[in-house]
Amino acid sequence: MSKIESAIAFVVNAYQNKITKCTGAACALYAVEAAAAASRLTADEDVIVAAMLVNADASSSQLTTLFGDKVTELVTACSINDPCATWQENKQRVLSFVKNASYDEKVVIICDALTSISNLNSEYERIGDALWGKLIETDKFKHSWYYSSLVDELSSMNDTAVYKEFAEKVENVFGGGFDL
Protein backbone atom coordinates (compact mmCIF):
# COMPACT_ATOMS: atom_id res chain seq x y z
CA MET A 1 0.00 0.00 0.00
CA SER A 2 1.38 3.43 -0.93
CA LYS A 3 1.81 6.22 1.60
CA ILE A 4 -1.16 8.06 0.07
CA GLU A 5 -3.36 4.96 0.30
CA SER A 6 -2.28 4.50 3.92
CA ALA A 7 -3.14 8.12 4.66
CA ILE A 8 -6.59 7.72 3.10
CA ALA A 9 -7.22 4.64 5.26
CA PHE A 10 -5.95 6.58 8.29
CA VAL A 11 -8.29 9.57 7.75
CA VAL A 12 -11.28 7.35 7.02
CA ASN A 13 -10.67 5.62 10.35
CA ALA A 14 -9.77 8.83 12.25
CA TYR A 15 -12.81 10.73 10.98
CA GLN A 16 -15.27 7.85 11.26
CA ASN A 17 -18.74 9.30 11.86
CA LYS A 18 -17.41 12.90 11.94
CA ILE A 19 -19.01 15.52 9.70
CA THR A 20 -18.18 19.13 8.90
CA LYS A 21 -20.11 21.86 10.71
CA CYS A 22 -20.68 23.74 7.48
CA THR A 23 -22.04 21.21 5.02
CA GLY A 24 -22.53 18.04 7.00
CA ALA A 25 -20.17 16.17 4.65
CA ALA A 26 -17.83 13.51 6.00
CA CYS A 27 -14.61 15.03 7.35
CA ALA A 28 -12.62 12.31 5.58
CA LEU A 29 -13.77 13.75 2.23
CA TYR A 30 -12.42 17.16 3.26
CA ALA A 31 -9.01 15.60 3.93
CA VAL A 32 -8.96 13.74 0.61
CA GLU A 33 -9.99 16.93 -1.25
CA ALA A 34 -7.03 18.75 0.32
CA ALA A 35 -4.70 15.97 -0.84
CA ALA A 36 -6.15 16.10 -4.36
CA ALA A 37 -5.49 19.84 -4.49
CA ALA A 38 -1.95 19.29 -3.24
CA SER A 39 -1.35 16.76 -6.03
CA ARG A 40 -2.04 19.58 -8.49
CA LEU A 41 0.86 21.56 -6.97
CA THR A 42 3.46 18.88 -6.29
CA ALA A 43 4.33 15.27 -6.99
CA ASP A 44 5.93 14.97 -3.54
CA GLU A 45 3.94 12.24 -1.81
CA ASP A 46 4.94 13.55 1.64
CA VAL A 47 3.46 16.98 0.93
CA ILE A 48 0.27 15.43 -0.46
CA VAL A 49 -0.07 13.24 2.63
CA ALA A 50 0.62 16.21 4.95
CA ALA A 51 -2.17 18.17 3.25
CA MET A 52 -4.48 15.25 3.97
CA LEU A 53 -3.42 14.94 7.61
CA VAL A 54 -3.05 18.57 8.68
CA ASN A 55 -6.33 18.50 10.63
CA ALA A 56 -6.11 14.89 11.83
CA ASP A 57 -6.08 14.19 15.52
CA ALA A 58 -2.81 12.28 15.66
CA SER A 59 0.32 12.49 17.77
CA SER A 60 3.70 13.34 16.28
CA SER A 61 4.99 9.89 17.19
CA GLN A 62 2.02 8.23 15.49
CA LEU A 63 2.53 10.34 12.34
CA THR A 64 6.27 9.62 12.29
CA THR A 65 5.74 5.88 12.70
CA LEU A 66 3.10 5.73 9.97
CA PHE A 67 4.25 8.41 7.52
CA GLY A 68 7.81 9.52 8.31
CA ASP A 69 9.64 12.62 9.48
CA LYS A 70 8.84 15.00 6.61
CA VAL A 71 5.07 14.43 6.87
CA THR A 72 5.24 14.89 10.64
CA GLU A 73 7.28 18.10 10.32
CA LEU A 74 4.84 19.56 7.77
CA VAL A 75 1.74 18.59 9.73
CA THR A 76 3.23 19.93 12.96
CA ALA A 77 4.33 23.19 11.35
CA CYS A 78 0.98 23.79 9.64
CA SER A 79 -1.28 22.66 12.51
CA ILE A 80 -1.35 26.06 14.14
CA ASN A 81 -4.67 26.02 15.99
CA ASP A 82 -4.50 26.42 19.74
CA PRO A 83 -7.68 25.14 21.42
CA CYS A 84 -7.34 27.81 24.12
CA ALA A 85 -7.07 30.69 21.63
CA THR A 86 -9.91 32.52 19.94
CA TRP A 87 -10.82 31.84 16.32
CA GLN A 88 -9.26 35.16 15.30
CA GLU A 89 -6.04 34.52 17.26
CA ASN A 90 -5.65 31.17 15.52
CA LYS A 91 -6.24 32.70 12.10
CA GLN A 92 -3.70 35.45 12.87
CA ARG A 93 -1.19 32.70 13.72
CA VAL A 94 -1.78 31.11 10.32
CA LEU A 95 -1.28 34.43 8.54
CA SER A 96 1.92 35.13 10.49
CA PHE A 97 3.22 31.63 9.76
CA VAL A 98 2.55 31.87 6.02
CA LYS A 99 4.76 34.98 5.70
CA ASN A 100 7.90 32.86 6.17
CA ALA A 101 6.60 29.42 5.20
CA SER A 102 8.40 27.15 2.77
CA TYR A 103 6.76 26.23 -0.52
CA ASP A 104 5.77 22.83 0.85
CA GLU A 105 4.19 24.45 3.92
CA LYS A 106 2.31 26.89 1.70
CA VAL A 107 0.99 23.95 -0.33
CA VAL A 108 -0.42 22.37 2.83
CA ILE A 109 -1.94 25.69 3.99
CA ILE A 110 -3.50 26.67 0.65
CA CYS A 111 -4.95 23.19 0.07
CA ASP A 112 -6.54 23.15 3.52
CA ALA A 113 -7.86 26.69 2.93
CA LEU A 114 -9.12 25.82 -0.57
CA THR A 115 -11.12 22.93 0.81
CA SER A 116 -12.55 25.16 3.55
CA ILE A 117 -13.52 27.99 1.20
CA SER A 118 -14.95 25.47 -1.29
CA ASN A 119 -17.25 24.14 1.41
CA LEU A 120 -18.17 27.68 2.47
CA ASN A 121 -18.78 28.65 -1.15
CA SER A 122 -21.10 25.69 -1.78
CA GLU A 123 -23.07 26.34 1.35
CA TYR A 124 -23.14 30.12 0.73
CA GLU A 125 -24.60 29.53 -2.73
CA ARG A 126 -27.22 27.26 -1.15
CA ILE A 127 -28.29 29.25 1.94
CA GLY A 128 -26.67 32.69 1.67
CA ASP A 129 -25.81 34.59 4.83
CA ALA A 130 -27.52 31.97 7.03
CA LEU A 131 -24.21 30.11 6.57
CA TRP A 132 -22.42 32.23 9.16
CA GLY A 133 -24.72 31.08 11.97
CA LYS A 134 -23.58 27.49 11.39
CA LEU A 135 -19.91 28.24 12.15
CA ILE A 136 -17.88 28.65 15.33
CA GLU A 137 -17.08 32.22 14.27
CA THR A 138 -20.36 33.72 13.10
CA ASP A 139 -19.00 37.08 11.93
CA LYS A 140 -18.82 37.08 8.12
CA PHE A 141 -16.45 40.06 8.17
CA LYS A 142 -13.90 38.17 10.25
CA HIS A 143 -14.00 35.32 7.74
CA SER A 144 -13.62 37.86 4.94
CA TRP A 145 -10.60 39.39 6.71
CA TYR A 146 -8.97 35.99 7.13
CA TYR A 147 -9.54 34.60 3.64
CA SER A 148 -8.73 37.89 1.90
CA SER A 149 -5.52 38.17 3.93
CA LEU A 150 -4.63 34.59 3.05
CA VAL A 151 -5.13 35.37 -0.65
CA ASP A 152 -2.64 38.22 -0.22
CA GLU A 153 -0.14 36.19 1.82
CA LEU A 154 -0.17 33.31 -0.67
CA SER A 155 0.16 35.54 -3.73
CA SER A 156 3.60 34.04 -4.47
CA MET A 157 1.57 31.05 -5.73
CA ASN A 158 -0.61 33.17 -8.04
CA ASP A 159 0.65 31.40 -11.15
CA THR A 160 -0.97 28.13 -10.04
CA ALA A 161 -4.48 26.90 -10.80
CA VAL A 162 -5.00 26.06 -7.11
CA TYR A 163 -4.29 29.66 -6.06
CA LYS A 164 -6.57 31.01 -8.78
CA GLU A 165 -9.37 28.68 -7.74
CA PHE A 166 -8.86 29.69 -4.10
CA ALA A 167 -8.92 33.43 -4.90
CA GLU A 168 -11.99 33.04 -7.13
CA LYS A 169 -13.92 31.25 -4.37
CA VAL A 170 -12.90 33.87 -1.80
CA GLU A 171 -14.12 36.56 -4.19
CA ASN A 172 -17.36 34.67 -4.83
CA VAL A 173 -18.15 34.42 -1.12
CA PHE A 174 -16.86 37.81 0.08
CA GLY A 175 -16.56 40.05 -2.98
CA GLY A 176 -13.49 42.14 -3.62
CA GLY A 177 -11.16 42.06 -6.55
CA PHE A 178 -8.08 39.92 -6.44
CA ASP A 179 -5.40 39.97 -9.09
CA LEU A 180 -5.59 36.56 -10.66
C-alpha positions in Angstrom: 0.0 0.0 0.0 1.4 3.4 -0.9 1.8 6.2 1.6 -1.2 8.1 0.1 -3.4 5.0 0.3 -2.3 4.5 3.9 -3.1 8.1 4.7 -6.6 7.7 3.1 -7.2 4.6 5.3 -6.0 6.6 8.3 -8.3 9.6 7.8 -11.3 7.3 7.0 -10.7 5.6 10.4 -9.8 8.8 12.3 -12.8 10.7 11.0 -15.3 7.8 11.3 -18.7 9.3 11.9 -17.4 12.9 11.9 -19.0 15.5 9.7 -18.2 19.1 8.9 -20.1 21.9 10.7 -20.7 23.7 7.5 -22.0 21.2 5.0 -22.5 18.0 7.0 -20.2 16.2 4.7 -17.8 13.5 6.0 -14.6 15.0 7.4 -12.6 12.3 5.6 -13.8 13.7 2.2 -12.4 17.2 3.3 -9.0 15.6 3.9 -9.0 13.7 0.6 -10.0 16.9 -1.2 -7.0 18.7 0.3 -4.7 16.0 -0.8 -6.2 16.1 -4.4 -5.5 19.8 -4.5 -1.9 19.3 -3.2 -1.4 16.8 -6.0 -2.0 19.6 -8.5 0.9 21.6 -7.0 3.5 18.9 -6.3 4.3 15.3 -7.0 5.9 15.0 -3.5 3.9 12.2 -1.8 4.9 13.6 1.6 3.5 17.0 0.9 0.3 15.4 -0.5 -0.1 13.2 2.6 0.6 16.2 4.9 -2.2 18.2 3.2 -4.5 15.2 4.0 -3.4 14.9 7.6 -3.1 18.6 8.7 -6.3 18.5 10.6 -6.1 14.9 11.8 -6.1 14.2 15.5 -2.8 12.3 15.7 0.3 12.5 17.8 3.7 13.3 16.3 5.0 9.9 17.2 2.0 8.2 15.5 2.5 10.3 12.3 6.3 9.6 12.3 5.7 5.9 12.7 3.1 5.7 10.0 4.3 8.4 7.5 7.8 9.5 8.3 9.6 12.6 9.5 8.8 15.0 6.6 5.1 14.4 6.9 5.2 14.9 10.6 7.3 18.1 10.3 4.8 19.6 7.8 1.7 18.6 9.7 3.2 19.9 13.0 4.3 23.2 11.3 1.0 23.8 9.6 -1.3 22.7 12.5 -1.4 26.1 14.1 -4.7 26.0 16.0 -4.5 26.4 19.7 -7.7 25.1 21.4 -7.3 27.8 24.1 -7.1 30.7 21.6 -9.9 32.5 19.9 -10.8 31.8 16.3 -9.3 35.2 15.3 -6.0 34.5 17.3 -5.7 31.2 15.5 -6.2 32.7 12.1 -3.7 35.4 12.9 -1.2 32.7 13.7 -1.8 31.1 10.3 -1.3 34.4 8.5 1.9 35.1 10.5 3.2 31.6 9.8 2.6 31.9 6.0 4.8 35.0 5.7 7.9 32.9 6.2 6.6 29.4 5.2 8.4 27.1 2.8 6.8 26.2 -0.5 5.8 22.8 0.8 4.2 24.5 3.9 2.3 26.9 1.7 1.0 24.0 -0.3 -0.4 22.4 2.8 -1.9 25.7 4.0 -3.5 26.7 0.7 -5.0 23.2 0.1 -6.5 23.2 3.5 -7.9 26.7 2.9 -9.1 25.8 -0.6 -11.1 22.9 0.8 -12.6 25.2 3.5 -13.5 28.0 1.2 -14.9 25.5 -1.3 -17.2 24.1 1.4 -18.2 27.7 2.5 -18.8 28.6 -1.2 -21.1 25.7 -1.8 -23.1 26.3 1.4 -23.1 30.1 0.7 -24.6 29.5 -2.7 -27.2 27.3 -1.2 -28.3 29.3 1.9 -26.7 32.7 1.7 -25.8 34.6 4.8 -27.5 32.0 7.0 -24.2 30.1 6.6 -22.4 32.2 9.2 -24.7 31.1 12.0 -23.6 27.5 11.4 -19.9 28.2 12.2 -17.9 28.7 15.3 -17.1 32.2 14.3 -20.4 33.7 13.1 -19.0 37.1 11.9 -18.8 37.1 8.1 -16.5 40.1 8.2 -13.9 38.2 10.2 -14.0 35.3 7.7 -13.6 37.9 4.9 -10.6 39.4 6.7 -9.0 36.0 7.1 -9.5 34.6 3.6 -8.7 37.9 1.9 -5.5 38.2 3.9 -4.6 34.6 3.1 -5.1 35.4 -0.6 -2.6 38.2 -0.2 -0.1 36.2 1.8 -0.2 33.3 -0.7 0.2 35.5 -3.7 3.6 34.0 -4.5 1.6 31.0 -5.7 -0.6 33.2 -8.0 0.6 31.4 -11.1 -1.0 28.1 -10.0 -4.5 26.9 -10.8 -5.0 26.1 -7.1 -4.3 29.7 -6.1 -6.6 31.0 -8.8 -9.4 28.7 -7.7 -8.9 29.7 -4.1 -8.9 33.4 -4.9 -12.0 33.0 -7.1 -13.9 31.2 -4.4 -12.9 33.9 -1.8 -14.1 36.6 -4.2 -17.4 34.7 -4.8 -18.1 34.4 -1.1 -16.9 37.8 0.1 -16.6 40.0 -3.0 -13.5 42.1 -3.6 -11.2 42.1 -6.6 -8.1 39.9 -6.4 -5.4 40.0 -9.1 -5.6 36.6 -10.7 
